[in-house]
């Protein structure tokens, strides 16, 4: 294994870790029912995707 000859500073360590975080998913509001939905996913509330009904949901 590699053994560093000199210690890296906290600044260099933190600069390396700047990209090590989970990305926040992009959300939008469903034009049919107004629920918050992730992009490229069927709306879990009404079952619509891109203006078409994909999943038949039971209405109470």
N, C-alpha and C positions, 0 to 999 in steps of 0.2 A: 504494500500500500504506500501511497505517497505521504510523506511527512513534510509539512511546511517548515521552511527554515526560519521564517519570521511570522509573527502574529499579525493577522489582519485586523484593522481597526473596526470599531463598531460602525463607523460611517460606511466603510467598504462592505461590511456584512449586510447592512440595511439597504444599501444600493443594489446588492445582488437580489435581495428579497422583495424588491418593489413589485415584481410581477407575480409573486406567489400568493395570490388571493383568489377567492372564488368570484367569478363574474356575476353581476346582478342580472337576472333575466329581464329581457325587454317585455314590458307589459303594455296592453292597450285595452280600451273599453269596447265591449261587444256592441256593435251598432244595433243589434236586434233587442237585447235585454238590458244592456248597460253594465253587465258584470265585468270584472277585471279578468283578462285572459292573457296567457302567454302567446306570443306570435307563433304561427304555424301549428296551432292546436285547436281542437274542437272546443267550443264553449261548453263547460260542464253544466251550466244552468239551463240553457235552451237547446243545445245540440246543434247549433249552426256553425258553419265554417265557410267563410268567404261568400256570405249571402245565400247559401244553400243549406237546407236541413239535412244533416248527415246522420244523426242519431235521433230516433223517435223517443221523446221524453213524455212521460205521463203527466198530465196537468191535474191538479187537485181542485 
